[in-house]
Amino acid sequence: MAFFTSLLATPRKASGKTLLERLGGATQLDDRRDALASFKELSAEEPLRLIVEGGIGLLVRLAGDEDAQLARDALETLSNLCDVG
């Protein structure tokens, strides 16, 4: 029973592919911001995987968005992806 409780208590992190789909298909600004914030967090942990999944192309498009916060977050995420040490 403790096993099931631990599964329910721990929220599952979204995968890079799921976040890319959310970013690409979201029409509401808040949804796009939330997805990008999660993607940005994941980009610091697993940059190579997100590059392979096609994150750079979408982020370049978002960097030109008219919403300043979204564009800034997209550029910071691109920086995380390009700074693979």
N, C-alpha and C positions, 0 to 999 in steps of 0.2 A: 504494500500500500504506500509506503514511503517513496517508492520509485515513481508512482503516478503523481503523487503530490509534488515531487521535485520537478517533474515535467510541466505541470500546470503553473508552478510558481516562477519558473524561469522563462521569460519571454524569448521567443526565437528571433534571432537577427535576420533581417532580410538579406537575400543573396544579391550579388551585384547585378545579375541578370534581371531579377525582379525589380530592383531599383531603377535600372535602365528602362524597363517597360513602363514603370510608373512615371518616370521623368518624361519619356517620349509621348505618353498618352494623356497625361494630366492636363485638364483644361483650366482648372481653378488655380490661381496663384498660390494659395496656401498649400495645396497638395504638392505643387512643384517645389515650393520652398522646403517642405517637410522631407520629400524624397531626396532632394539635393543635400540637405543636412545629413541624412543617413548615409548617402553615397559618399559625402566628404569624410565622414567618420570612418567608413570602410576603406576609403582610399589611402588613409594613413596606415592601415593595418595590412592590406593586401593589394598594393598598387599594380603589380604585374598581372594578376588575374583580371582586374578591372580593365586594364589596357587591352588584353586579349579579347574580352567580351565586348569591346567596341565603345568604351566610355569616352575616349578622346573626341571622337566626332560629334557626339551629342553635347559634350561640354563646350566645344568650340561654338556650336550653335547657340547654346544658352549664354555664353559670354557676351553675345551681341544683343541680348534681351533688353528691352526698354526699362525693365524693373532693375534698379541699381543694386538692390540687395541680392537678387538672383544672379546678376552678372558678376558681382564681386565674389559670391560663393563659388560660382562656376570657375572663375579664374584661380581662386585659391585651391580648388580641387584639382584643376589642371596642374598647378604647381606641385601638389602632392604626387600626382602621377608621373610627372617628368623628373622628379627628384628621387629617382630610385637609385639608392646608393649601393 
